[in-house]
Amino acid sequence: MHHVEEHFQSSDLVKDIVIGMSDGLTVPFALAAGLSGAVADTHIILTAGIAEIIAGSIAMGLGGYLSGKTEIDHYNSELKREYDEIENLPEREKQEIRDILQEYGISTHAQEEVVMELSKNKDKWVDFMMRFELGLEKPDANRAKKSAATIAISYVAGGLVPLAPYAFFENVHTALMWSCVVTVLCLFGFGYYKSKATGQPLIVGALKVTAIGALAAAAAFFIARIFQSIN
């Protein structure tokens, strides 16, 4: 029987979607809920929400870009250091290979064979050290740009969900009710598929994401109510 191994290959993409979508669903939802407790005009809430989505997507996208750029810069810095160490401290680096292999239970004889083979090719040697000594995989050269775009787009997509009812209903409380219903369903669905993609318990993951979004919105709504009553 032919066995096919299934492994998750798009962790970076999913991570960026999760970051953008979760904040996109939660922050505008909380803002709209908070404003619903303080104002009675859906147009004001919609305008404020759209402004927040624009600002939030830019900020989140920039954060994703800087994070991706930092990852690339860190990898390149460590790569240069490994080449320097192999060039100037080859015996110490060879011993580090032995130490790594020993942790895997490789015999002394096999260790020496691996050391001899790796030391013939500096590029392979450095790649081995990057992976097994430092635990670093070579990042995609376009990682920063892809991350920025993915996070920003996901944020916008998520943010439009809780705001949509305010474009269709004049009454703030009606719009808020539908915003809650639609957003909670989307949060649950998003949490479910996120958990499925990452191999986590489906229902638990879905409920966790839903609870976080609902608590954020509830907190914003009641804080707005408190300030309104004080004023």
Protein Blocks (a to p, Z undefined) as FASTA:
>chain_A
ZZdddddfklmmmmmmmmmmmmmmmmmmmmmmmmmmmbccfklmmmmmmmmmmmmmmmmm
mmmmmmmmmmmmmmmmmmmmmmmmmmmmmmlmmmmmmmmmmmnopafklmmmmmmmmmmp
mklmmmmmmmmmnopacddfklmmmmmmmmmmmmmmmmmmmmmmmmmpmblklmmmmmmm
mmmmmmmmmmmmmmmmnopafklmmmmmmmmmmmmmmmmmmmmmmmmmmZZ
